[in-house]
Every structure is written in C-alpha cells, then in structure tokens.
Amino acid sequence: MAFREIDDDLWEIVQKYLPPTKPHIGRPRCDPRRLFNGILYVLTTGCSWLDVPAKYGTKSTVHRYHLELCEKGVYQAIFLDLLRSGYEIKKIDLSHCATDTMDIQAKKGDQPAMMAIKR
C-alpha cells in the first residue's frame, strides 16, 4: 500500500488530541506532525520501526511517541472523532466496506439470538 502523509484537514482533527509539547530541560520534542506521519508510515507500509525514514525522526523517537499515544488512549479518541467528522469532510466512504461474519454466531433453530449467544 502506498503511503501518503496526513493532509491539513485531518491534521486539524488529530492535533487537538496529541499531548502538548511541554517545555523541559534538554532537547526539545520533535514536530508532532512529523512524528505522527512516521507512525502512520510504519502502520501503513507494514515495515519495522527500524525502517522509518529519517525525515520523520529517529526510529526510537517515533516508536516512543507511538507508545506514549497508546498509553494515553489518544488513538481511540482520534478514531472516534474521525469517524464522526469523516462523513462531513468526505474522507469516509462506506460503499466499499465488507464485514467478516466468521466470528458472529448464527441462530440455531427457533431460538432467539440472545439465547444462542449465552450458551
């Protein structure tokens, strides 16, 4: 799958959920948009963290930022907001979606669906 960096419309939604860049002693934090694009690069291409292009930051910095976002539940918040607003900005098209029903239990005879699930 080809990788495309996050565009300005999506960045406006995503950036409000990212942790603030707090001033601290030492080296300042890298640009959050660059780091987020580095994370998306790994997730989209399926490469390892070792293969993150240098323009997004070092592999350890990008991975550490990813872990921070995981710990703070940022991805869930971003996903829900994008899902709500995706229709408005024409970024979500459900006409090409499919559902895998492999794990959905089928009804057995005349039993209601809830009875079949409780077994």
C-alpha positions in Angstrom: 0.0 0.0 0.0 1.3 3.4 -0.9 1.9 5.9 1.9 0.5 9.4 1.9 1.3 11.9 4.7 -1.6 13.2 6.7 -3.3 16.2 5.0 -4.2 19.5 6.6 -7.9 18.7 7.1 -7.1 15.5 9.0 -4.3 17.2 10.9 -6.7 19.8 12.3 -8.7 16.9 13.8 -5.8 14.9 15.0 -3.6 17.6 16.6 -6.1 18.5 19.3 -5.7 15.0 20.8 -2.0 14.9 20.8 -0.2 15.6 24.1 1.1 19.2 24.4 4.7 19.9 23.8 5.8 20.8 27.3 8.9 22.8 27.9 11.5 20.8 29.7 15.2 20.8 30.2 17.2 19.2 27.4 16.4 18.7 23.7 13.0 19.9 22.6 10.5 17.5 21.3 10.3 16.9 17.5 7.5 18.3 15.4 4.4 16.2 16.4 3.1 16.1 12.8 6.4 14.6 11.6 6.3 12.0 14.4 2.7 11.2 13.6 3.5 10.8 9.9 6.3 8.5 10.9 3.9 6.3 12.9 1.5 6.3 10.0 4.3 5.3 7.7 5.1 2.2 9.8 1.4 1.3 10.2 0.6 1.8 6.5 3.6 0.1 4.9 4.0 -2.7 7.4 7.7 -2.0 7.8 9.5 -2.3 11.1 10.4 0.7 13.3 14.0 0.3 12.1 12.9 1.3 8.6 11.3 4.7 9.5 12.6 7.3 7.1 14.9 9.8 8.8 12.7 12.7 7.8 10.2 11.6 10.4 12.7 11.4 13.2 14.8 8.6 14.6 13.2 5.1 14.9 13.4 5.3 18.7 11.8 8.7 18.9 8.9 7.8 16.6 8.4 4.5 18.4 8.5 6.2 21.8 5.9 8.7 20.6 3.7 5.9 19.4 3.9 4.2 22.8 3.0 7.5 24.6 -0.1 7.9 22.4 -1.1 4.3 23.1 -0.7 4.8 26.9 -2.8 7.9 26.9 -5.6 6.5 24.8 -5.1 9.1 22.0 -5.7 6.7 19.2 -9.2 5.8 20.4 -10.2 9.5 20.8 -8.8 10.3 17.3 -10.6 7.3 15.8 -14.0 8.3 17.2 -13.6 11.9 16.2 -12.5 11.0 12.7 -15.4 8.6 12.4 -17.9 11.3 13.4 -16.4 14.0 11.2 -15.2 11.8 8.4 -18.6 11.9 6.7 -18.6 15.7 6.8 -15.2 16.2 5.2 -15.8 13.4 2.6 -12.9 11.2 3.9 -15.0 8.1 4.7 -16.8 6.1 2.1 -18.6 3.1 3.4 -19.7 2.0 -0.1 -16.5 -0.2 -0.4 -16.7 -1.9 3.1 -17.1 -5.5 3.8 -17.9 -7.3 7.1 -16.3 -10.6 8.0 -19.0 -12.6 9.8 -16.7 -15.5 10.7 -17.0 -14.8 14.5 -20.7 -13.9 14.6 -22.6 -16.8 16.0 -25.5 -17.9 13.7 -29.0 -18.5 15.1 -29.8 -22.2 15.9 -33.3 -23.2 15.0 -36.1 -21.1 16.6 -34.0 -19.8 19.5 -33.7 -16.0 19.8 -30.3 -14.6 19.0 -29.5 -13.8 22.7 -30.2 -17.4 23.7 -27.7 -18.6 21.2 -25.0 -16.3 22.4 -25.4 -17.1 26.1 -24.6 -20.8 25.5 
